[in-house]
Amino acid sequence: MTAVVLVAAAVPAAAQAKPYRLVPVGTSAELAEAVRTAQPGDVIQLADGEYRGETVATVSGTAAAPITLRGSAKAVLVNDWFEQTPLPCPAPGAHSAYGLWLYGASHWRVQGLTIAHSKKGIVIDRSTDVIISGVTVYDIQEEGVHFRASTTDSAIIGSRIYDTGVEKPGIGEGVYIGSAFGNWRCYGEAGAGTPDRSDRVRVIGNRFGPGIAAEHIDIKEGTVSGSVIGNVFDGRGLSGENSADSWLDIKGSFYEITGNRGSYSATPGSVFANGYETHEQYGQGYGCGNVFTGNYSDLGGVGSYAFYITNQPQCADHPNVVRQGNFVVGATAGVTNIEVG
């Protein structure tokens, strides 16, 4: 009888799955160290409690092994060092007063935790594939979550944002995508004066408000091809400062605005003009090709249009489209100022 010998082929080390590293954190110093020394695949697990200081990530995971920062809603990041270091453009090493700052830190997952009592909530700069999910952001002096400096292919999902702009209502957006034309000098994709191409950012299934002083979502010129899907907007507390008088202000192009539910009821000091607005800014040619589908809007007998398209003449090649099937109540002027498509 011939013996049969089975030989197990050696698996190259590079092909073996790398076990993730669980990094438990219970103090502010441990959090700072865990973020500073993070490696692809790390899961940084926050214990419940308050974490004060500068939480700045500057290292990246990989597409196959992202870095995860997670905790319950009782794990609260706070940066109340409101005296920021003066710099022409923000960069790590300065006092930012941001609750969480991802700078050149791609392939991160931020899950479950809370950001509060900070100048800005979460800021993501020069990164890609950053997914924020299930977080709470509140009591923020300026904007809650900012995808900035050509941060691409990222998302905020299933999160709660309220009470933003508590010190600067005009820049107290819930979610801010891109940068205003005047700030491209700091955040341009290819240097000063080029657009901040924070493209393909998704805002999905979040709850906004009350107490968001500026727009719930502000989408800036220079950005394209994102989506705003299945969110809930409570407009109580819109300040009207710096034209902050709608749930969404869309200056980017080719955004999908689908299945959102917005409401407004008059509250003292609150200002509301329209549900969703599009604009073209500074002759840059953006604000076109946006499509509104299946949204529910209750303007509370105060707002004029659910969809106010201010720039349609500039969008002949790629018009904005308000589709049939958007449900609107309480509008003083109607569904939209353009023909429904």
Buried (B, 14 or more C-beta within 10 A) or exposed (E): EEEEEEEEEEEEEEEEEEEBEEBEBBEBEBBBEBBEEBBBBBBBBBBEEEBBBBBBBBBBBEEEBBBBBBBBEBBBBBBBBEEBEEEEEBBBEBBBBBBBBBBBBBBBBBBBBBBBBBBBBBBBBBBBBBBBBBBBBBBBBBBBBBBBBBBBBBBBBBBBBBBBBBEBBBBBBBBBBBBBBEBBBBBBBEEEEBBBBBBBBBBBBBBBBBBBBBBBBBBBBBBBBBBBBBBBBBBBBBBBBBBBBBBBBBBBBBBBBBBBBBBBBEBEEBBBBBBBBBBBBEEBBBBBBBBBBBBBBBBBEBBBBBBBBBBBEBBEEBBBBBBEEBEBEBBEEEBBBBEBE
